[in-house]
Amino acid sequence: YGRWLFKHRNKVFTVVMLVLLLGLPPVTFAHDVALDRWLDVLGIAIAASGQILRAAVIGLEYIKRGGVNKQPHADKLVTGGMFAHCRNPLYVGNLLILAGLFVIHNHPLVYLIGGLFYLSAYYAIVAAEEDYLRNKFGADFDAYCREVPRWNIRWAGLGATMASMEMNWKRMVQKDYGTAYFWMAGAALLLTVERLRAGSTGYVGDSMLAPLAGLAALTALFFVVWRLKRARYFQTSNG
């Protein structure tokens, strides 16, 4: 199951997300618009923390996220950068982004179904990847597993790791601008739908303009970065 998901995850994960967020209406927290705004802020903060983690992973020491031929692959065992503090920091970042979007949406079934699906899916994918890495790197991978947690971030020494490495900003933008755009655009759309549905209970006028303006600005920035990428502006010698 994990190997199948690794191959088809982009399509499967996107379909499940769209079904959940579009098929179920956003829920105003405690039927209180003011409280719901604070919940939205919390959701955005959670998702942003996931994006920051992804940026640190990609900017410090990068791995091929899609494998080769849509199967797990590694030329070497990557243990530097954020991988010295968590074995799956990109997936932890993804789960934080998903959790943030779920908090903004705030439908109980989204929490339940989405939480169960994505947690089990990433667990299965990690099992498939670890099986591949253990077969290829043997004792070295086992030693790495003993030292570094699978999901938790080991904070000890993180500052020293960051200080000892140079952040590759161009690679970070090139590799992750799409992920950043789509979750931010999704959050903006969710906020707009919330305000449309709850307009008679406090969301009025300019409160809808903010997420729409944010979406327009994000979309414009997305196409600017896309054009720069096509022009090879972000190309670097180390990826």
C-alpha positions as CSV (number, residue, x, y, z in Angstrom):
1,Y,0.0,0.0,0.0
2,G,2.8,2.4,0.9
3,R,4.6,1.7,-2.4
4,W,1.4,2.3,-4.4
5,L,0.7,5.5,-2.5
6,F,4.3,6.7,-3.1
7,K,3.6,6.3,-6.8
8,H,0.2,7.9,-6.9
9,R,0.2,10.2,-3.9
10,N,0.0,13.5,-5.8
11,K,-3.3,12.5,-7.5
12,V,-4.7,10.6,-4.5
13,F,-3.8,13.2,-1.9
14,T,-5.2,16.0,-4.1
15,V,-8.5,14.2,-4.8
16,V,-9.0,13.4,-1.1
17,M,-8.3,17.0,-0.1
18,L,-10.7,18.4,-2.7
19,V,-13.5,16.0,-1.7
20,L,-13.1,16.9,2.0
21,L,-12.7,20.7,1.7
22,L,-15.2,21.2,-1.1
23,G,-17.7,18.4,-0.3
24,L,-18.2,19.6,3.3
25,P,-19.0,23.2,4.3
26,P,-16.6,25.1,6.6
27,V,-17.9,25.4,10.2
28,T,-17.9,28.6,12.2
29,F,-16.3,27.8,15.6
30,A,-18.9,27.9,18.4
31,H,-21.1,29.9,16.0
32,D,-19.1,32.9,17.0
33,V,-17.4,34.9,14.2
34,A,-14.9,36.6,16.5
35,L,-13.7,33.2,17.9
36,D,-13.7,31.7,14.5
37,R,-11.3,34.4,13.3
38,W,-8.9,33.4,16.1
39,L,-9.2,29.8,15.0
40,D,-8.4,30.8,11.4
41,V,-5.3,32.6,12.7
42,L,-4.3,29.4,14.6
43,G,-4.8,27.3,11.4
44,I,-2.7,29.7,9.3
45,A,0.1,29.6,12.0
46,I,0.1,25.8,12.0
47,A,0.3,25.6,8.2
48,A,3.0,28.3,8.1
49,S,5.1,26.3,10.6
50,G,4.9,23.4,8.2
51,Q,6.0,25.5,5.3
52,I,8.9,26.9,7.3
53,L,10.0,23.4,8.2
54,R,9.8,22.3,4.5
55,A,11.8,25.4,3.5
56,A,14.5,24.6,6.0
57,V,14.7,21.0,4.8
58,I,15.0,21.9,1.1
59,G,17.3,24.9,1.7
60,L,19.8,23.0,3.8
61,E,20.2,19.4,2.4
62,Y,17.9,18.2,-0.3
63,I,16.7,14.8,-1.3
64,K,14.7,13.7,-4.4
65,R,11.2,13.8,-3.0
66,G,9.6,11.9,-5.9
67,G,12.1,9.1,-6.0
68,V,13.0,7.6,-9.4
69,N,10.3,6.3,-11.7
70,K,7.8,7.1,-8.9
71,Q,9.5,4.5,-6.6
72,P,11.6,5.1,-3.5
73,H,15.2,5.8,-4.4
74,A,18.4,7.2,-2.8
75,D,21.9,7.5,-4.2
76,K,23.2,8.1,-0.6
77,L,21.8,8.0,2.9
78,V,21.1,11.7,3.7
79,T,21.6,12.4,7.4
80,G,22.6,16.1,7.3
81,G,20.6,19.3,7.7
82,M,17.1,18.8,9.1
83,F,17.5,15.0,8.5
84,A,19.9,15.0,11.5
85,H,16.9,16.0,13.6
86,C,14.0,14.1,12.1
87,R,13.9,11.2,9.6
88,N,10.9,12.6,7.8
89,P,10.9,16.3,8.2
90,L,9.2,17.0,4.8
91,Y,6.3,14.7,5.7
92,V,6.0,16.4,9.1
93,G,5.9,19.7,7.3
94,N,3.1,18.4,5.0
95,L,1.1,17.1,7.9
96,L,1.3,20.5,9.7
97,I,0.1,22.2,6.5
98,L,-2.8,19.8,6.2
99,A,-3.6,20.3,9.9
100,G,-3.6,24.0,9.5
101,L,-6.1,23.8,6.6
102,F,-8.3,21.4,8.6
103,V,-8.4,23.9,11.5
104,I,-9.4,26.7,9.2
105,H,-12.2,24.5,7.7
106,N,-13.2,23.2,11.1
107,H,-15.7,20.5,10.0
108,P,-15.7,17.5,12.4
109,L,-15.7,15.0,9.6
110,V,-12.7,16.7,7.9
111,Y,-10.8,16.3,11.2
112,L,-11.8,12.7,11.5
113,I,-11.6,11.4,7.9
114,G,-8.7,13.7,6.8
115,G,-6.7,13.0,9.9
116,L,-7.1,9.2,9.7
117,F,-6.4,9.1,6.0
118,Y,-3.3,11.3,5.8
119,L,-1.8,9.9,9.0
120,S,-2.2,6.4,7.8
121,A,-1.1,7.2,4.3
122,Y,2.2,8.9,5.4
123,Y,2.8,6.0,7.8
124,A,2.5,3.5,4.9
125,I,4.7,5.6,2.6
126,V,7.4,5.9,5.3
127,A,7.2,2.1,5.8
128,A,7.8,1.6,2.1
129,E,10.7,4.0,2.1
130,E,12.3,2.6,5.2
131,D,12.1,-0.9,3.7
132,Y,14.0,0.3,0.6
133,L,16.6,2.2,2.7
134,R,17.2,-0.7,5.0
135,N,17.7,-3.1,2.1
136,K,20.1,-0.7,0.4
137,F,22.1,0.8,3.4
138,G,21.7,-2.0,6.0
139,A,23.5,-1.3,9.3
140,D,24.1,2.4,8.4
141,F,20.4,3.0,8.1
142,D,19.6,1.0,11.3
143,A,22.2,3.2,13.2
144,Y,20.6,6.3,11.8
145,C,17.2,5.1,12.9
146,R,18.5,4.5,16.5
147,E,19.8,8.1,16.7
148,V,17.1,10.1,14.9
149,P,13.4,10.0,15.6
150,R,11.0,9.1,12.8
151,W,8.4,11.9,13.4
152,N,9.5,14.1,16.3
153,I,11.8,17.0,15.8
154,R,15.0,16.6,17.9
155,W,15.6,20.2,18.9
156,A,18.9,19.6,20.6
157,G,21.7,20.9,18.4
158,L,19.3,22.4,15.8
159,G,20.8,25.9,16.1
160,A,24.3,24.5,15.5
161,T,23.1,22.6,12.5
162,M,21.5,25.8,11.0
163,A,24.6,27.8,11.7
164,S,27.0,25.3,10.2
165,M,25.2,25.1,6.8
166,E,24.4,27.7,4.1
167,M,20.8,28.1,3.2
168,N,20.3,27.6,-0.6
169,W,17.5,30.2,-1.0
170,K,17.2,29.7,-4.8
171,R,16.7,26.0,-4.5
172,M,14.2,26.5,-1.7
173,V,12.1,28.8,-3.9
174,Q,12.5,26.8,-7.0
175,K,11.5,23.5,-5.4
176,D,8.8,24.6,-3.1
177,Y,7.0,27.7,-4.5
178,G,4.2,25.5,-5.8
179,T,3.5,23.9,-2.5
180,A,3.5,27.3,-0.7
181,Y,1.2,28.8,-3.3
182,F,-1.4,26.0,-3.3
183,W,-1.9,25.8,0.4
184,M,-1.9,29.6,0.8
185,A,-4.4,29.9,-2.0
186,G,-6.5,27.1,-0.5
187,A,-6.5,29.0,2.8
188,A,-7.6,32.2,1.1
189,L,-10.4,30.4,-0.6
190,L,-11.6,28.7,2.6
191,L,-11.6,32.1,4.4
192,T,-13.6,33.6,1.5
193,V,-16.2,30.8,1.6
194,E,-16.4,31.2,5.4
195,R,-17.3,34.8,5.0
196,L,-19.8,34.1,2.2
197,R,-21.6,31.5,4.2
198,A,-21.6,33.5,7.5
199,G,-22.2,37.0,6.0
200,S,-25.4,37.4,7.9
201,T,-23.7,36.7,11.2
202,G,-20.9,39.1,11.2
203,Y,-18.7,38.7,8.1
204,V,-19.5,41.6,6.0
205,G,-18.0,44.0,3.4
206,D,-14.3,44.5,3.5
207,S,-13.8,41.3,5.6
208,M,-14.1,39.3,2.4
209,L,-11.8,41.6,0.5
210,A,-8.7,40.6,2.5
211,P,-8.6,36.9,1.5
212,L,-9.5,37.7,-2.1
213,A,-6.8,40.4,-2.3
214,G,-4.4,37.9,-0.7
215,L,-5.3,35.3,-3.3
216,A,-4.8,37.8,-6.2
217,A,-1.4,38.8,-4.8
218,L,-0.3,35.2,-4.3
219,T,-1.4,34.2,-7.8
220,A,0.5,37.1,-9.3
221,L,3.6,36.2,-7.3
222,F,3.2,32.5,-8.4
223,F,3.4,33.4,-12.1
224,V,6.4,35.7,-11.5
225,V,8.3,32.9,-9.8
226,W,7.1,30.4,-12.5
227,R,8.5,32.7,-15.2
228,L,11.8,33.1,-13.4
229,K,12.1,29.4,-13.0
230,R,11.5,28.9,-16.7
231,A,14.2,31.5,-17.3
232,R,16.6,29.3,-15.1
233,Y,17.0,32.2,-12.7
234,F,17.0,29.8,-9.7
235,Q,19.4,27.3,-11.3
236,T,22.4,26.5,-8.9
237,S,25.4,24.2,-9.1
238,N,24.1,22.1,-6.2
239,G,20.4,21.6,-7.3
